[in-house]
């Protein structure tokens, strides 16, 4: 059915947070060979880590979620540790959706396995830190998301937190203004490796700005992730 069409683990619960149905992915992801081993159990059985104790209260509040749309998991994804049948733990994102099934309230909890994503992030972080050049990772709006230690040293910052959240234009100035707008205000579909090459080919000399507002010349390269 529809549940088994999902690539994520799906658990259908009643208003008390008791599991009534699961899909094939849920069985495989959480290591249950028989649905009878998990159906009838509280949804909190799949949560591990520091939130394991709190999850019982968290999911028992599903009844209240039917009345309170501000409930933390309802229509929101939250990162927690999932717990398999063998008690091993792994990172997941979990979120709740309310099902409209007449008078009785039901919910479906979707769990997305983050294991591979976390591995990729570790590899990316290792590559970031191993670079001899200053490296800034930004979002589409040009807001700094991650930096490496070389960037901290070159631009005179003590902590990564001092740079994360700032616009990239804060540290790369000079004649960069119009290029910043061209790059970061373009539609997502317009940002391609080819457009980056074009921008870099016509990009003027850049000026870096340290935390103490002193400036220095630098060469900038852009790469689409």
C-alpha positions, 0 to 999 in steps of 0.5 A, spaced: 500 500 500 501 507 500 506 505 506 510 501 503 511 506 497 515 510 502 523 509 502 522 511 509 520 507 515 513 509 517 509 507 523 502 508 524 500 510 531 493 511 535 492 517 539 496 514 545 502 513 541 501 505 540 504 502 534 498 499 529 501 498 523 508 499 520 511 498 513 517 494 510 522 499 511 520 500 518 521 492 519 528 492 516 531 499 518 529 497 526 531 490 525 524 487 526 523 480 523 516 480 525 511 485 525 507 482 531 514 484 535 513 491 534 505 492 533 502 494 539 508 497 542 509 504 544 512 508 539 518 510 544 521 503 543 524 506 537 528 512 540 535 511 544 540 515 546 539 521 552 532 522 549 530 515 550 527 516 557 524 523 555 521 519 549 515 516 553 512 522 555 514 525 548 510 520 544 504 519 550 503 526 548 501 525 541 493 525 544 495 532 545 498 533 538 491 532 535 489 538 539 495 542 539 498 544 532 504 547 536 506 540 538 514 539 537 514 533 532 507 534 529 509 537 521 516 537 523 522 533 523 527 532 529 534 529 529 534 523 534 538 516 535 533 511 533 534 504 537 533 497 533 531 491 536 538 489 538 538 495 542 544 498 537 543 506 535 543 510 529 541 517 527 535 518 524 530 524 523 523 523 525 517 527 524 509 526 525 503 527 520 496 527 523 491 522 519 484 524 518 481 518 519 474 520 522 473 521 529 479 517 531 485 520 531 491 517 528 498 519 526 504 516 522 511 517 524 516 517 518 523 516 520 529 517 515 536 513 516 541 519 517 547 514 517 550 514 510 549 522 510 553 522 517 558 518 514 559 523 508 559 529 512 565 526 516 568 525 509 566 532 507 569 535 514 575 532 513 576 534 506 575 541 508 580 541 514 585 538 510 585 544 505 591 549 505 586 554 503 581 558 506 574 554 505 567 557 506 561 553 505 555 557 504 548 556 502 544 559 496 543 566 500 551 567 501 550 565 508 556 562 511 555 555 514 562 552 515 569 554 515 576 551 516 581 552 521 585 556 515 580 561 514 580 562 521 587 564 521 587 568 515 581 572 517 583 573 524 577 569 527 578 565 534 572 561 533 568 558 527 562 560 531 564 567 529 563 566 522 558 561 521 551 565 520 555 571 517 554 573 509 560 571 505 561 579 503 563 580 510 569 577 509 570 578 501 569 585 499 573 589 494 569 589 487 565 583 489 559 586 491 555 585 484 558 578 483 555 577 490 548 579 487 549 575 481 551 569 484 547 568 490 541 572 488 540 567 481 535 562 481 537 555 483 536 552 476 541 558 474 547 556 478 551 551 474 558 549 474 558 552 467 555 559 470 560 559 476 566 558 470 563 564 467 563 568 473 570 566 475 572 568 468 570 575 469 571 576 476 575 582 478 581 582 483 578 580 490 579 583 497 579 579 503 577 583 510 580 581 516 576 581 523 580 587 525 578 590 518 585 590 515 584 588 508 589 584 503 588 581 496 586 574 495 584 569 489 577 566 490 575 560 487 567 557 487 565 550 487 558 548 487 556 542 492 
